[in-house]
Amino acid sequence: MLSYARKFDESFRVMAVDLSYVKGSLAEAAKELDLDASRLSKWRQDPRFNGGKIMADNPKLSTEEQEIRMLRKRLKEAELERDILKKAVAIFSKGHVFRREDVQSTKGNQQ
């Protein structure tokens, strides 16, 4: 039995996500499209296919709770980005420029 990886273009993915919201059931839409439900779930969470939403809507939460959830996620991402930039500034402010020899000698010491 031969198996192959199915490839789906972006327009199909958008349509599949829309269908899953219209049907109200991820499993039903996945079955109708002959897809694995986990794949469709990933597409629903991806902003490229779900209408640009960073986080999928959760009907159990009020709109304010959904907004708070989204803002907390953005804050967490901004804090992570800030911490990375702080470390980069600290490294570059020392004035040390890494050369290929520095990196190779470090790798040799680790073995």
Protein Blocks (a to p, Z undefined) as FASTA:
>chain_A
ZZddddddfklmmmmmmmmmmnopaklmmmmnopafklmmmmmmpmklnoopabdcdfkb
cfklmmmmmmmmmmmmmmmmmmmmmmmmmmmmnopacdfklmmmmmmmmZZ
